[in-house]
């Protein structure tokens, strides 16, 4: 990704240059001190957050006198927010200036950002097409490193009831996924229908034979319970497949 440049970026120089510097205890904070108060990350994020570069956002997040050096080191190591979101605590703490506390802050901020894309307030979204479902779920699911299966409960107007519910994670197969578990939250919420979604960590959303078999079992169980399975969405990075649109498991 190309990072938006600002006055802060000009002072920091390239990430590689910052990584090559010998950063002694005495030299930490030099970059922050060189920046006018109104151009410092905390000020910019407070009043102009939408205009901030990711470097500024990261610096404000980690805080401290060495925040600019640390933020630059983070993006020198991971290169993008997508790669950063997949980093383990061990990988984060291997970066200059990142201890357990800062690593936990970064993981928490990324997780809250992902969840905010899949939650809503009083105006519950309606699922009128596979695109509607994918737009809600891709931000939540596309970076997961294991397969996760989520369910959306829907009312009679296909409006979402509550938040996406995680039913299962691991290797998705019919011997491990209990179809009854998919419908328990729907029964409790008095839902008229459900929409099922799971991700492929390979980022290829092409349905497997096992995906079709699971879908067929869910659809049949829904008919017995009088709870319609509206669709089964498989999510990869930035793309998805609707099994209903392909008539896989719904015939």
N, C-alpha and C positions, 0 to 999 in steps of 0.2 A: 504494500500500500504506500502511497505518497503522503507523508505527513505534512499538514498545513504548517507553513513557516510563519513565525512572528518575530517580534523584537527579541523575545526570549530565545528563540532558535538561533538567531544570529549571534547572540552572546555565547550560547553553549557551543556553537560550531557543530560539526557532524558528530553523530554518535560514536563513530570509530575514533575520532580525535579525542573525545572525552574518555573513551575506554583506555586510550594509550597514555593518558596523563598519569603521573605519579601523584596520587591523592593521599597526602599525609593527613594526620589528624588536624594539623594547624591550617592546612589549605582548604579544608572542607568549609563550604559556605562562601567561598570566593565568588562564585558565579551569582549567587543570590544577592550578595552585597553590591555587585556591579550593575544591578538592574534598578531603575527608578521604582519607587514604591507602587505607583499606579500600573506598572508593567509586571509586577510580581504575580506568581500564580494565584495565591490566595485572593488578592484583590480582583484579578481578572475573572476568576471563577465566581466570585461573589456578585459581580455586576455585569459580566459579559460572558457567562458560561457557554452560551451557544457559539460564540466566536472563538473560543479557545481551541488550540491544537491539542492533540492527545498527549503531547509532552507536557503541556501546561496542566492538563487535568490530572495526569499521573503525579506531577510534582506537588500539586495541592493535596492530593490524596495521601501521599506518604509523609509529607511535612518534614520539618527539621531543617537545620542549616544546610545540609547536603542534599536537599530535595531535588535540585536540578541535576546534579551529578547522578543521583540514583535513578531518576526518571529516564535520563539519557542511557544509562547502563541497561535498564529494563528493555527499552526498545532496540538497543543494539543487540541484545541477546535474543529477543523473540520476534522482532520485526513487525508485528501486526497485532491488533487486538484479538483476532481470531486465534492466532498461535498462543497468545498470552492466556486466553480463556481456557485453553487445554492444558496449561502448565500445571504440574504437580507442586505441592508445597516444597518438596525437595529441590525441584528445578528452580523455583522462585528464590529460595534461600541460598542458592549457589551464585546469585547475582550480587555484585558489589552493593553493600549498604542495606540489603534486604534480610532482616531477621524474621523470626516467627511472627512477631506482632505485625510488621508491615506486610508480610506475605498473607496473613489472615485478612488484613484490611483490603488488600487487592482482590483476593478471592471473594470476599463478601460483597464488594462493590460490583464486581462482574456478575455475580449471581443475582443481586438485586436488579441490575439492569436487565438481565434476561427475564426475570420474573415480571418486571413491570411491563414488558411487551406482551405478556400473556395474561394480564389481569385487567379488570375494568371496574368501574364504579356502578352507579345506578343504571346507566344505559347499557344493558346487556346486549352484546352483539348477536345478530341473527346469522345463521348459517344457511345461505341460499344457494351456495355452489361450493365445489371443492376448493376453489380459490379462496373463499372466505375462511374455510377451516385452515388451509395452509398458511394464510397470512397471520392467523392467530398463533399457530403452533411452531412454525419454522424458527422464530427467534428463541423459543424455549428449548427446542429439541435438536437443532442442526449440529451443535457442537458436542453432543454427548458421546462419550467414548465407548459406552456399551449400548446394547439395544434396550430401549425403554418403551413400555407400552402405556399410553395414556388414554383416558376416556373423557369425552365431553358429554355431559348430560344436557338434554334439550327439552324445552316445553313444547306445547302443541303448535306454537308459531315458529319453531326451530330457533328460539332464543336460548342462549347458553345459560344454564343454571350453575352458579358458582364458578369455581376455577377448574382448570384441567386436573384430573385426578390420576396420579401414577398408580398403576395396578401391579406392574411387574418390571423388573430389569434383569438382564442377563442374556442368555442365549434363548431366543424365542422359538419354542417348538410346542407342539400339541401335547406332549407328555408333561410339560411343566406349567403351561398356562391353563388355569382352571377357568372355564368359561363362566361359571357361576360367580366368580369374583368380579368379573366385568360388570355384571348386572346388579350386584348388591347396592352400590351407591345410587344407581338409577332408581331402584325400588324405594330406597330410603328417601330420595328426593322427589318421588312421584313423577319421574320424568316420562315423557311420551316417547322419546327416542334417545339413542346414543350415537355418538360418532367416535370411532376407534382410530387411534393413530400410533404408529411406532416408527422409530428411526433406524436407518442402516448406517452404522459407523463408517462403512466404506465410502459413504456419500453417494453411492449408486442406489437410487430408489426402486430399481427394477424388482417387481414382486418375485419371490421364490415360490416353488410348489408348496412349501410349508406355509407360507403366508396365505396362499389361496385356501389351503385346507383349514387353517385357523379361522379365516373369514367365513367360510361356509358353515363351520360349527357355531360361530357367533350369530350369524343370520338365522339359522334354524332355531337356536335357543331363544332368540328375540321373538320369533313367531309364537313359540309356546308361551312366552311370558307376556305377549301383547306389548312388547317394547321394540320398536323398529330400530334396526341398525341402519342408520342413514348412509354411512360410508365407512370405508377403512382406508386411511391415508398413510402412505409410506413416505418418509421424509429423508432427503439427503441434504447436502449443503446447497441452499438456495433453490432447491427444486423438489418436486414431489410427484407421486403417482397416486391417482384415485382408482382403487380397485372397482368401485361401483361404475365409474366411467368406462372401464375396460370390461365390465361384466364378468369379473373374476370372483367367484364365490357367491355371487348374488343371483345366479340363475337357478 
